[in-house]
Amino acid sequence: MRAWVGSFIVVLSLSCVPVVAERWYTLYNQAIYDLEAGRYEAAITKLEAAVSQNAKSGTSMRVEAARTVRYFPYFLLGKAYFHLGKYDEAAKFLAQESRSNPPEKLAQAIVYYQQGISSIQEEKRRAEFSRALAASEAARKEGAFAKAAEQLEKARQTDPDEFQKRGLTKVLGSVRESERQQIAEAERQRTEADFQNLVRQASEKEKQGALGEMIDLLQKADQLILNRGEVKALRDRVKEREEKFTIAMRAASAAEREGRIAEAIANLEQAEQAHPEKYRAEKLATLADSLSRRVEIEE
């Protein structure tokens, strides 16, 4: 096709027309030779310069002593862009030339190029469509559902009719649902990890006797996931230690009133073990020291 159309030049016998260097007809004639030699970029530059001087197709001119051509710059621009693989540009100029009412032979050449462009673009579209589907399937098998959906969307944009024909809308919906579930599962795992971290910190605070901080951490854990057994178990231990503290303090108070000072001191030690934080807050160490001195005096 390219060889046949490349040789297309409308030749007419006309009276001699003077040639002025670098005028539009000179540039046009030079562009023809550039095209025949495969110098497409050079041809485009000259054709654009010619069009800037004369934008109207169809003019006839004698370019050499025995050679007359008609001026169809948009066809030649389309041809040059075609050979450069710039098919959108080629199609634009070919369409523009087809509106200039070209002679039948040139009109056939334009149609031939347009059909070639359409065929190339269709082949390219099919290849892009197939690549997108293959990439989507590979991503889906790897569990990369977001990428799989992205490639399916690309396939749909490339060839909407073929996408619909193959029933891929349903496939895309399924992949989107898998993506949604994957995101939800990832979020659940992050929440679970944060929850377990708070529970571990709370357990450490219990070992340190910092029950107030332990309770704060358990409240944060509750905000992440409600009604978990781990939190309830730790809260039950806090409650149990608070009850032991209260019982030990009552026993210490009773023992002190009845003069059983050594027993009162032992009860205070039990209270400290049960709830060190509250023991310090209520300054019970001072009371224990006072009772110890009484025992020393009595002895």
VENDA-V439289 format. One record per helix or strand of 3 or more residues. SS is the DSSP state (a for helix, b for strand). FROM is the first residue (numbers start at 1). LEN is the number of residues. Records with the same first field share a line. If there is no record, write none. Layout:
BEGIN
SS = FROM-LEN + FROM-LEN
END
This chain:
BEGIN
a = 2-5 + 24-13 + 40-14 + 73-11 + 87-12 + 104-38 + 145-14 + 160-6 + 168-40 + 211-14 + 229-29 + 261-14 + 276-6 + 284-15
b = 60-5 + 67-4
END
